[in-house]
Amino acid sequence: MRHYIFVYGTLKRGQALHHRLNQKPLFNTTISGFDMYTHPNIWYPALTKGTRSVIGEVYEVTPLKLKEIDEVEGVSTGLYVRESVAIIHPRTYVNMKVFVYLKTDVKGWFPVTKKIVEWPLQPSAS
């Protein structure tokens, strides 16, 4: 059985942990109903349910790879939780489920206030 994951931060192409996926994404997409957070002393972003849209990449992974990514995301320690989210494939328009990793506690984190967010954050135009 194959699974699909939506990644929005350090697992994306060109980011610090992409080597854990080591493949090209199936496609890029935007998911709505989430907020991204940053922390001044932590190098990775966090996502929670919310009101904004987040740009990311979708990957197809094996059950073994999914378990590995769970470890990377700290699922067993409660750092993140893996939740299923319904999306529409941007090319085929077919409904599909993807897993997304959500932060369980953002106390001390700062919300990114852009309506559509992509990591890494780009400076706002002045």
FENGI-V939512 format. One record per pair of residues at least 4 apart in sequence whose C-alpha atoms are under 7 Angstrom apart, sorted by the first residue. I is the first residue (numbers start at 1). J is the second residue. D is the distance in whole Angstrom. If there is no record, write none. Layout:
# FENGI-V939512
i = [I;I]
j = [J;J]
d = [D;D]
This chain:
# FENGI-V939512
i = [1;1;2;2;2;2;3;3;3;3;4;4;4;4;4;4;5;5;5;5;5;5;6;6;6;6;6;6;6;7;7;7;7;7;7;8;8;8;8;8;9;9;9;10;10;10;10;10;11;11;11;11;12;12;13;14;18;25;25;25;26;26;26;27;27;28;28;28;29;29;29;29;30;30;30;30;31;31;31;32;32;32;33;33;33;33;33;34;34;34;34;34;34;34;34;35;35;35;35;35;35;35;36;36;36;36;36;36;37;37;37;37;37;37;37;38;38;38;38;38;39;39;46;46;47;47;48;48;52;52;53;53;53;54;54;54;55;55;61;61;62;63;64;65;66;67;68;69;70;70;71;71;73;73;74;74;74;75;75;75;78;79;79;80;80;80;80;81;81;81;81;82;82;82;82;83;83;83;84;84;84;84;85;85;85;85;86;86;86;86;87;87;87;88;88;88;88;89;89;89;89]
j = [62;63;60;61;62;63;60;61;62;63;58;59;60;61;98;99;58;59;60;98;99;100;56;57;58;59;98;99;100;11;12;56;57;58;100;12;55;56;57;119;44;45;119;15;16;17;18;44;15;16;17;18;18;57;18;18;22;57;58;59;58;59;60;57;58;56;57;58;55;56;57;90;53;54;55;56;53;54;55;52;53;54;49;50;51;52;53;47;48;49;50;51;52;53;54;47;48;49;50;51;52;111;45;46;47;48;111;112;45;46;47;109;110;111;112;45;46;109;110;111;109;110;102;103;102;103;102;103;115;116;115;116;117;116;117;118;117;118;65;66;66;67;68;69;70;71;72;73;74;75;75;76;79;80;78;79;80;79;80;81;104;103;104;101;102;103;104;101;102;103;104;99;100;101;102;99;100;101;97;98;99;100;97;98;99;100;95;96;97;98;95;96;97;93;94;95;96;93;94;95;96]
d = [7;7;7;6;5;7;6;5;6;7;7;5;4;6;5;6;6;5;7;5;5;6;6;6;5;7;6;6;5;6;6;5;5;6;7;6;7;4;7;6;7;6;6;5;5;5;7;6;6;7;5;4;6;7;6;7;6;6;6;5;6;5;7;6;6;6;4;6;6;6;6;7;6;5;4;6;5;5;7;6;4;6;6;5;5;5;6;7;6;4;4;5;5;6;7;6;5;6;5;6;5;7;7;6;5;7;6;6;6;5;6;6;5;4;6;5;6;6;5;6;5;6;7;6;5;6;5;6;5;6;6;5;6;6;5;6;6;5;6;6;6;6;6;6;6;6;6;6;6;5;6;7;7;6;6;5;6;6;5;5;7;6;6;6;5;5;6;6;5;7;7;6;6;5;6;5;5;6;6;6;4;6;5;5;6;7;7;6;5;6;6;6;6;5;5;5;6;5;5;6;7]
